[in-house]
Amino acid sequence: MLKKIFLIFIVFIFLFLINSSVTLASGKGFWSTQGNKIVDQNGKEVIIRGVNWGLEVYSEKNGFNLYGTNKNYHEGNPGPTYKEILNRIKNFGFNTIRFTYSNDHLKPDCVYKDGDGKNPELNKLTCLEVIDKAIEYAGVLGLRIILDRHRTSLGLSGENALWYTSEVSEGKMIDDWKMLAKRYKNNPNIIGADLANEPNYHRSCWGCGNPSVDWRSAAERIGNAILSVNPNWLIFVEGLVGEELVDAGNYPVRLSRGNKLVYSVHIYPGVTHGLTTPEEWITVWDQKFGYLVKNNIAPVLVGEYAPDYAMSDSSKEKWLGSFVNYLKEKNISATYWSWRFETSGNYVANLIKQDYLNVNSNRWISYVKGINFPLENNSVSTPTVTPTNSNTKKGDANGDGQVDGLDYVVWLNHYSQNTNKGAGEGDFNGDGQVDGLDYVIWVNNAL
């Protein structure tokens, strides 16, 4: 008995120390910025730890589907439901999704095709209505959404070094953004707009003054148009591919609401091509974007990052370990690319297997998982709690009939999270929260 009391006392000290971190108790309401930080409605610092997922943007054939929910991704086998994918994203520890879409998806004739019958509730909905459904369920899970205009149109032809094309003008882009901003104005789970994916320095410039190619001035026009109808959102402005954010310090983006600006950058090993040591990489990262955080100018989101597919496992670990440490030391937000399985033309290492549910077992993946944590849930919906089998021992998370260290690991991995999975995710008392009370149940049944 004394041993049990001692262990319970130790764990509550442990839980107190964990809960003193702002990241585990933040994220409520609409977000703003203070200096180099993103803060929630209560002024608590928020750090985004997310992943990219959303509507298919690279293929015209599969473009009316969500990543992973069409049989074409699974060699003829039915794919998972969108809810199954979102649950796995949540369980991996991500707290935010950078949700990809194209302007084509916002057209009224874009209709979802449930190719394998796994998502009947989505069949024949417009693509915009499918986005609604994905956002709604993500909110139930406590996941936040950044809307990412990833392409102007479906397929690789939709990628442009500028932010507009002959088919999708800047005016049309603004109209689409204002429509989305109005549609989701009162939903605090949508934290903002990533205006345009990867404008490129080969055709765009930053601060040159030519309105047809100056991405900085275009970001001001687009961002201010969004804020005119929805002042709640953060505005994510990406740097130019190849130069990233080197000029943002001298030529800052000027929004009508200065506390809504977050710069964004995509960092892959190619950014430091030819350099081989972490010290050299850090110097480049500082020059490309880190100085904005170091000098308290503005917060930065690394909207995409991943090791290269062709790198050896040891090289992946070296690069990713260094980059993740850089993010942690500077409290920089990041969303991994991506919850997507690519079978050909890979340029990044796959995080997940082809079933779109299970994560690969490579050691380098632990660096991605290791920095994840949940945010406070905005959802007014309460997920249904899975009843605990009456024959299952209290504290037995994995259902093997034993209450042991394996069950403790399950509890620890889900600590401070909301769940609807019951004991399977460490919620031993079935209240929808994984907390110290569940640990006490484990202790009492494990000893």
Secondary structure, DSSP 8 states (H G I E B T S, - for coil): -HHHHHHHHHHHHHHHHHHTSGGGG---SS-EEETTEEE-TTS-EE--EEEEEEB--S-STTTTSBTT-SGGGTTTS----HHHHHHHHHHTT--EEEEEEEGGGGSTT-B---TTSS-TTTTT-BHHHHHHHHHHHHHHTT-EEEEEEEESSSSGGG--SSS--SSS-HHHHHHHHHHHHHHTTT-TTEEEEE--S--BTTT-BSS---TTTBHHHHHHHHHHHHHHH-TTSEEEEE-BBTTBTTTTTTS----SSGGGEEEEEEE-GGGGTT--SHHHHHHHHIIIIIHHHHTTS--EEEEEE--BTTS-HHHHHHHHHHHHHHHHHHT-EEEES-S----SS--B--SB-TTSSSB---TTHHHHHTT--------SS--------TTS-TT-SSSSS--SHHHHHHHHHHTT-B-SSGGGGT-TT-SSB-SHHHHHHHHHHH-
